[in-house]
Amino acid sequence: MDNSVDEMIIIDAMGQPCPMPLLMLKRALKKTGAGHFLLKSSDPHSQQDVSRYCQIHQYGCELTQISANEFHYFIEIK
């Protein structure tokens, strides 16, 4: 078992209209390359954008809808 602890990178895109949540995720990925990310978004259209982007790049992505206007994406990139 790997004893290293990966730090989760939090990307707060609350209040940002699409495509900003996806662009903010791309910027964070460019800086770090790999890791665990939590993207917070209030735009319901981000569901399609972020999910599709992760699917194309074969990133692990789990969506949790916190409320009607809050979506959390847990993204794992190896």
N, C-alpha and C positions, 0 to 999 in steps of 0.2 A: 504494500500500500504506500502511496506517495504521501509523505508527511508535509510537503510544502502547502502553504495556504495561499490560494489565489485570491487576490483582492478584487472585489466586484467594482467595476467602474459604473457609476451612475450618470446617466444622461437625462437631464430634466428638460423635456420639450413641452411641458405643460403650457397651454396657451398659444402654442405655435401652430399655425395652419400648415397643412401639407403643401409642399414636400419637405418642410423644415425638419420634422422628426427624423426622416430618413437621411437627410443631409448631415444632421448632427451626428447620427450613428456612423455614417461614412467617415466623417472627420475624426471621430474617436478611434475607429478601426485603423485609420491611416497612421495615427500617432503611436498606437500600441501594438498593432499587428494581431495579437491573439489574446485570449483571456475570457473573462466572464463579464457580461454587460447587463445592466438593467436600464432599459429605455422607458421613460414615463412619458405618455402622450395623452392629450385630451381630444385629439382629432380622430373621429371614428374612421376616417378614410385611411389613417395610418395602418389599420389592420391589413388591408390589401397590400399596400406599398411595402411595409416591413416584412410581412410574411413571404411575399413573392421574392423580395431581394434575398432573404435568407435561404429560401428554397433554391434559387438559382446558384448561389454560392455554396450550398450544402453546409450551412451553419445550423447548429441546433437552435431552435427558437420555440419558446413556449409563451403563449399569450394568456394573461389573466386579466379579465375585465373586473376592475375594482368597483366601478360605479358606471352610470350611464355616460359619464364624461371623463372617465379615467381608465387608461389601458396601460398595463405593464408588460413589457416584453423581456423575457429572460433569454439572453443570447449567449451561446457558448461557441467560441471559435478556437480551434486547436491549431 
